[in-house]
């Protein structure tokens, strides 16, 4: 399998002068290091107005800066919101980034999952899937054709030539965010790469990979005339250290990440409180003090541990045929030093063994796509929990009001 690194650009309170500057510069240093170490992808989100959780509204700027400090690593939108951006602006930015990176862009797309993000742009939360679908239909010809006009329900543009055009022909690889696991099947049906959150077991990974590739090969319904991208990637919490105990000690930002997801995720439309009214880090610290056992359990999942522990966990997933594991290391107040040490240790002790298995996996995938291997149709209903019993759990009063 291949490996990526993942950035929300989290910045918990209290916010200090220069905090965002350090956050961005440290993250760029980490991407530069990952490139040298042989990681395959650097993924960057697009979020708006999500205090503490994500200070990353302009991923194309971050990735463009990373392009000038790296040589090989793929620069991946995970994702660009097609709901809050005009398709022409999406096409322009993707093409420009592909040019300055010399053809290393991955075009991940998505809807956004929060009223807080969508409402200021005049986007109806209940229509976000339909807007995403129209946005994808509109943006593809803008990347590939010289004369394009679009007249739809949500976007309208007269005849223009959207320039520049990307280096990769006809366009960079396409992905879609799968924040709900059932969206993985939709990604396969649409012929798009699937960006999913971590699976809780090898059985869950096995079931969802089968669902994805069966939809891709048997029930494909593309939204537009694009090149398909048969890939399934999962994001996993990550911290690698010499011992399991040290890895857990260094990974306190991971339960904060889970806490923030749950804290906001229980609200209708994931609406956030008014700006400046809630200190999420303080709420997390209160929860941690009141729930020490739950905090310890939250650190037991994902890829948090020694090289041997992480190797053992990853090898359990090997037969699931996941294409890529995306490592979420920058979270909460995890330190720059520990993140860099984690990336270095994993790249030295674990990654080469899994990288060596890529040719065998690609051979399996080509046989699946050619229908030489028929995958079992597995019921995914038992595997739809994206959090699991060991993740941060909140009672209703602890969630954001």
C-alpha positions in Angstrom: 0.0 0.0 0.0 0.9 3.6 -0.4 1.1 6.2 2.3 -0.1 9.8 2.6 0.0 12.5 5.3 -3.1 14.6 6.2 -3.6 18.2 7.3 -6.6 19.9 8.8 -4.2 22.6 10.2 -5.7 22.4 13.7 -5.0 25.2 16.1 -6.6 24.8 19.6 -6.9 27.7 21.9 -5.3 29.7 23.5 -4.2 31.4 20.4 -0.8 33.1 20.8 0.8 35.8 18.5 2.4 34.0 15.6 0.5 30.8 16.2 -0.9 30.5 12.7 2.4 31.4 11.2 4.2 28.6 13.1 1.4 26.2 12.2 1.7 26.8 8.5 5.5 26.9 8.4 5.8 23.7 10.5 3.3 21.9 8.3 5.3 22.9 5.2 8.5 21.6 6.8 6.7 18.3 7.5 5.6 18.0 3.9 9.1 18.7 2.8 10.4 16.0 5.2 7.8 13.5 4.0 8.9 14.1 0.4 12.5 13.3 1.3 11.4 10.2 3.3 9.4 8.7 0.4 5.8 9.3 1.4 3.5 9.2 -1.6 0.8 11.9 -1.0 0.3 15.1 1.0 -3.5 15.8 1.6 -4.9 19.1 2.6 -8.5 19.9 3.5 -10.7 22.9 2.7 -12.7 24.2 5.7 -14.2 27.6 6.5 -14.9 29.2 9.8 -14.2 26.1 12.0 -12.3 27.7 14.9 -9.6 25.4 16.4 -10.7 22.4 14.3 -9.3 23.6 11.0 -7.5 26.8 9.9 -7.3 25.7 6.2 -9.6 27.7 3.9 -7.2 27.9 1.0 -5.6 24.5 0.3 -4.4 25.5 -3.1 -2.1 28.1 -1.5 -0.7 25.7 1.0 -0.1 23.0 -1.7 1.4 25.5 -4.1 3.9 26.5 -1.4 4.6 22.8 -0.8 5.1 22.2 -4.5 8.2 24.5 -4.4 9.7 22.7 -1.5 9.2 19.1 -2.8 10.1 17.1 -5.8 8.1 13.8 -5.9 5.2 13.7 -3.4 1.7 14.0 -4.9 -0.1 17.1 -3.8 -3.7 16.3 -3.0 -6.9 18.2 -2.3 -8.7 16.3 0.4 -10.9 18.0 -0.5 -11.8 21.1 -2.6 -15.4 22.1 -1.9 -17.4 22.2 -5.1 -20.3 23.6 -3.1 -18.6 26.9 -2.0 -16.5 27.5 -5.2 -17.6 28.3 -8.7 -16.6 25.5 -11.1 -14.5 27.8 -13.2 -12.5 29.0 -10.2 -11.9 25.3 -9.2 -10.7 24.5 -12.7 -8.4 27.5 -12.8 -6.8 26.8 -9.4 -6.4 23.0 -10.1 -4.7 23.7 -13.4 -2.4 26.4 -12.0 -1.4 24.1 -9.1 -0.7 21.3 -11.6 1.5 23.7 -13.6 3.6 24.9 -10.7 3.9 21.4 -9.3 4.9 19.9 -12.7 1.9 17.6 -12.8 1.6 16.3 -9.2 -2.0 17.3 -8.3 -4.8 15.0 -7.1 -8.2 16.6 -7.4 -10.2 15.5 -4.4 -13.8 17.0 -4.3 -16.6 17.1 -1.8 -19.6 18.9 -0.4 -18.7 20.2 3.1 -20.7 18.7 5.9 -21.5 21.8 8.0 -24.1 24.6 7.9 -21.5 26.9 9.5 -19.4 26.5 6.3 -22.2 26.5 3.7 -24.6 29.2 5.0 -22.2 32.2 4.5 -21.9 31.2 0.8 -25.6 31.0 0.3 -25.6 27.3 0.0 -28.6 25.2 1.2 -27.4 22.3 3.4 -30.1 20.0 2.0 -29.0 20.6 -1.6 -25.2 20.1 -1.1 -25.1 16.7 -2.8 -26.9 18.0 -5.9 -24.7 21.0 -6.0 -21.6 18.8 -5.8 -22.8 16.6 -8.6 -23.5 19.6 -10.9 -20.2 21.2 -9.9 -18.3 18.0 -11.0 -20.2 17.9 -14.3 -19.3 21.5 -14.9 -15.7 21.5 -13.9 -14.5 18.5 -16.0 -15.0 20.1 -19.5 -13.4 23.3 -18.2 -10.2 21.3 -17.5 -10.2 19.5 -20.9 -12.0 21.7 -23.5 -11.3 25.1 -25.1 -14.9 26.1 -25.5 -17.2 25.6 -22.5 -20.5 27.0 -21.3 -22.6 25.7 -18.5 -26.3 26.4 -17.8 -27.5 24.5 -14.8 -29.7 24.9 -11.7 -26.8 26.0 -9.4 -24.2 27.4 -11.8 -24.4 29.4 -15.0 -21.6 30.5 -17.2 -21.5 31.8 -20.8 -19.1 30.4 -23.4 -15.5 30.8 -22.3 -12.1 29.1 -22.6 -11.0 28.4 -19.0 -7.2 28.8 -18.9 -4.7 27.5 -18.0 -5.1 23.8 -18.6 -3.4 21.2 -16.4 -0.2 19.3 -17.2 -1.9 16.0 -16.6 -4.0 14.9 -19.5 -6.9 15.0 -19.7 -7.1 16.0 -16.0 -5.6 15.2 -12.6 -7.0 12.1 -10.8 -10.4 12.6 -9.3 -11.4 11.7 -5.7 -14.4 12.3 -3.5 -14.7 12.6 0.3 -16.6 9.8 2.0 -17.3 11.2 5.4 -20.1 8.7 5.8 -18.9 5.2 5.0 -21.8 4.4 2.8 -20.6 7.1 0.4 -17.7 4.6 -0.5 -20.1 2.6 -2.6 -21.2 5.9 -4.3 -17.6 6.7 -5.1 -17.1 3.4 -6.8 -20.4 3.8 -8.7 -19.2 7.2 -9.9 -15.8 5.9 -10.9 -14.0 8.2 -8.4 -11.3 7.5 -5.9 -12.7 7.2 -2.4 -11.3 9.2 0.6 -12.7 7.4 3.6 -12.1 7.7 7.4 -10.5 4.9 9.3 -11.9 1.4 9.3 -12.4 -0.2 12.7 -11.3 -3.7 11.7 -9.8 -5.7 8.9 -13.3 -7.2 8.3 -14.8 -3.7 7.9 -12.0 -2.8 5.4 -12.5 -6.0 3.5 -16.3 -5.4 3.2 -16.0 -1.8 2.1 -13.2 -2.5 -0.4 -15.4 -5.2 -1.9 -18.4 -2.8 -2.0 -16.3 -0.1 -3.7 -14.8 -2.3 -6.4 -18.1 -4.2 -7.1 -19.8 -0.8 -7.6 -16.9 0.4 -9.8 -16.9 -2.7 -12.0 -20.6 -3.7 -12.1 -22.7 -0.6 -11.5 -20.7 2.3 -12.7 -22.6 5.5 -13.6 -20.2 8.4 -14.2 -21.4 11.9 -13.7 -19.4 13.3 -16.7 -16.9 12.4 -19.3 -13.8 11.9 -17.0 -11.1 9.3 -16.6 -12.0 7.0 -13.7 -9.7 6.6 -10.7 -10.0 3.2 -9.1 -8.5 3.9 -5.6 -9.7 3.6 -2.1 -7.7 5.5 0.6 -8.4 5.6 4.4 -7.4 8.3 6.9 -6.0 6.8 10.1 -4.9 8.5 13.4 -1.1 8.2 13.6 1.8 8.5 15.9 4.9 6.3 15.8 7.5 6.2 18.6 10.0 3.7 20.0 7.4 2.3 22.4 3.6 2.1 22.5 3.6 4.0 25.7 5.7 6.9 24.3 3.5 7.0 21.1 0.3 7.3 23.2 2.0 10.0 25.4 2.9 12.0 22.3 -0.6 11.6 20.6 -2.9 13.6 22.9 -4.0 15.6 19.9 -5.7 12.5 18.5 -8.4 12.3 21.2 -8.9 16.1 20.8 -9.5 15.5 17.1 -12.1 12.9 17.9 -13.6 15.1 20.6 -14.0 18.0 18.2 -15.7 15.8 15.6 -18.2 14.5 18.2 -18.6 17.9 19.9 -19.8 19.5 16.7 -21.1 16.4 14.9 -24.1 15.8 17.2 -25.6 19.2 16.2 -28.2 19.4 13.4 -26.3 20.2 10.3 -23.1 20.2 12.4 -23.8 23.8 13.1 -21.0 25.5 15.2 -21.6 27.9 18.0 -21.2 31.7 17.4 -17.6 32.8 16.9 -15.6 33.0 20.1 -18.3 31.6 22.4 -16.8 28.2 23.0 -13.2 27.2 23.8 -13.1 23.6 22.4 -9.7 22.9 24.0 -11.0 23.8 27.4 -14.0 21.6 26.8 -11.8 18.8 25.8 -9.6 19.2 28.9 -12.7 19.0 31.1 -13.9 15.8 29.3 -10.4 14.3 29.6 -10.3 15.0 33.3 -13.7 13.5 33.9 -13.2 10.5 31.6 -9.6 9.1 32.0 -10.5 5.6 31.0 -12.3 6.8 27.8 -9.3 9.0 27.0 -7.0 6.0 27.3 -9.2 3.9 25.0 -9.3 6.7 22.4 -5.5 6.3 22.2 -5.7 2.6 21.6 -7.1 2.8 18.1 -5.7 3.9 14.7 -2.0 3.7 14.1 -0.6 4.8 17.4 2.3 2.8 18.7 5.8 1.4 18.1 7.0 0.4 14.7 6.3 -3.3 15.5 2.7 -2.5 16.7 2.0 -0.5 13.5 3.5 -3.1 11.3 1.3 -5.7 12.9 -1.8 -3.6 12.5 -1.1 -2.8 8.9 -0.4 -6.4 7.9 -3.8 -7.3 9.3 -5.3 -5.0 6.7 -3.0 -6.3 3.9 -5.6 -8.8 2.5 -8.2 -6.1 2.4 -6.4 -4.5 -0.6 -6.7 -0.9 0.5 -4.7 1.3 -1.9 -3.5 3.9 0.5 -3.3 4.8 4.2 -3.3 8.5 4.9 -1.7 9.3 8.2 -3.3 12.0 10.4 -0.5 13.2 12.7 -1.0 17.0 12.9 -3.9 17.2 15.5 -4.6 19.1 18.6 -1.3 20.2 20.2 0.9 17.4 18.9 4.3 19.0 18.6 6.2 19.6 15.4 9.2 17.7 16.8 7.2 14.6 17.6 5.4 14.7 14.2 8.7 14.8 12.4 10.2 12.0 14.5 7.1 9.9 13.9 7.3 10.4 10.2 11.0 9.5 10.2 10.7 6.4 12.4 7.7 5.0 10.4 9.5 5.6 7.0 12.6 3.8 8.3 11.1 0.9 10.1 7.6 0.1 8.6 7.0 1.8 5.2 9.5 0.0 3.0 7.9 -3.4 3.7 4.5 -2.2 2.7 5.8 -0.3 -0.3 7.4 -3.5 -1.5 3.9 -5.1 -1.8 2.6 -2.4 -4.2 3.3 -4.4 -7.4 1.4 -7.4 -6.1 -1.5 -5.2 -5.1 -1.6 -3.5 -8.5 -1.7 -6.9 -10.2 -4.7 -7.9 -8.0 -6.5 -4.6 -8.8 -6.0 -4.9 -12.6 -7.5 -8.4 -12.5 -10.5 -7.1 -10.5 -11.0 -4.3 -12.9 -10.8 -6.7 -15.9 -13.4 -9.0 -14.1 -10.8 -11.8 -14.0 -11.4 -11.8 -10.2 -15.0 -11.7 -9.0 -15.4 -10.2 -5.6 -18.0 -11.4 -3.2 -20.9 -9.1 -2.5 -20.6 -8.5 1.2 -23.3 -6.8 3.4 -21.7 -3.6 4.7 -24.5 -2.9 7.2 -22.6 -4.2 10.2 -19.6 -2.0 9.3 -21.1 1.5 9.1 -19.8 2.9 12.4 -16.9 5.4 11.6 -16.0 5.9 15.2 -16.2 2.7 17.2 -16.5 1.9 20.9 -13.0 3.1 21.7 -13.4 6.5 20.2 -14.3 9.6 22.2 -18.0 9.4 23.4 -20.0 12.4 24.5 -23.3 12.6 26.4 -25.8 15.2 25.0 -25.0 17.9 27.6 -21.3 17.7 26.6 -22.0 18.4 22.9 -22.0 21.9 21.6 -25.2 23.8 22.4 
